[in-house]
Amino acid sequence: SPSLIELDPTVTRLFHQALVQATHNSRLAVMVMGALDQHQRPLYMGLGVGVDGKASTTEHEEFVEEIRKRSPAKARQVMVRHIVRADERIANVLEAAGC
């Protein structure tokens, strides 16, 4: 069954917010949250039907695991891959919606 983060963009936002706040870098927080807002806009508009939330959740879990392992290089690699894949998922949704 899908996790809460897969179903609710608000929970996704809280997840990202908690992560970026842990850096104690206010500039990074502003950039990340602004980018997330833009990225989630299609989902809030109801265009997210068919988005693979499970894939995103798995990527989040992989990222957190690398943080737990204190592996910054691997965590960065996982996050970069997540951003690229998330962009692809959103682009697919927008294309399917004719945007």
C-alpha positions in Angstrom: 0.0 0.0 0.0 1.2 3.6 -0.7 2.9 5.5 2.1 1.6 8.8 3.3 4.4 10.7 1.6 3.3 9.1 -1.7 -0.2 10.5 -1.4 0.1 13.9 0.1 2.3 16.7 -1.4 2.0 18.5 2.0 3.8 15.6 3.7 6.4 15.6 0.9 6.9 19.3 1.6 7.4 18.7 5.3 9.9 16.0 4.6 12.0 18.3 2.4 11.7 21.2 4.8 12.9 19.0 7.8 15.9 17.9 5.7 16.9 21.3 4.6 16.4 22.9 8.0 18.8 20.3 9.4 21.6 21.9 7.3 21.2 25.2 9.3 21.7 27.0 5.9 18.9 29.5 5.4 19.9 30.3 1.8 19.8 26.6 0.9 16.4 26.3 2.6 15.0 29.2 0.6 16.3 27.7 -2.7 15.2 24.1 -2.0 11.7 25.1 -0.8 11.2 27.5 -3.7 12.3 24.8 -6.2 10.0 22.3 -4.5 7.0 24.7 -4.7 7.6 25.1 -8.4 8.1 21.3 -8.8 4.9 20.4 -7.0 2.7 23.0 -8.6 1.4 20.5 -11.2 0.5 18.1 -8.4 -1.5 20.8 -6.6 -3.3 21.5 -9.8 -4.4 17.9 -10.0 -2.1 17.0 -12.8 -0.3 14.4 -10.7 -2.4 11.4 -11.8 0.0 8.7 -12.8 3.0 10.2 -11.0 5.0 7.3 -9.5 5.0 8.4 -5.9 6.5 5.1 -4.8 9.6 5.8 -6.8 10.0 9.2 -5.2 9.5 7.7 -1.7 12.1 5.0 -2.4 14.6 7.7 -3.5 13.8 9.7 -0.3 14.4 6.5 1.8 17.7 5.9 0.0 18.8 9.4 0.7 18.0 9.2 4.4 19.8 5.9 4.6 23.0 7.4 3.2 22.7 10.3 5.7 22.4 7.7 8.5 25.5 6.0 7.2 27.3 9.4 7.2 28.1 9.0 3.6 27.9 12.5 2.1 29.2 11.6 -1.3 26.7 8.8 -1.7 23.9 10.9 -0.3 24.7 13.6 -2.8 24.7 11.1 -5.6 21.3 9.7 -4.5 19.8 13.3 -4.3 21.1 14.3 -7.7 19.6 11.2 -9.2 16.3 11.9 -7.4 16.1 15.4 -8.7 16.7 14.3 -12.3 14.2 11.5 -12.0 11.6 13.8 -10.3 12.0 16.3 -13.1 11.4 13.5 -15.6 8.3 12.4 -13.7 6.8 15.9 -13.7 7.7 16.5 -17.3 5.9 13.3 -18.3 2.8 14.5 -16.3 2.8 17.9 -18.0 3.3 16.3 -21.4 0.4 13.9 -20.8 -1.8 16.9 -19.7 -0.9 18.7 -22.9 1.0 21.5 -21.1 
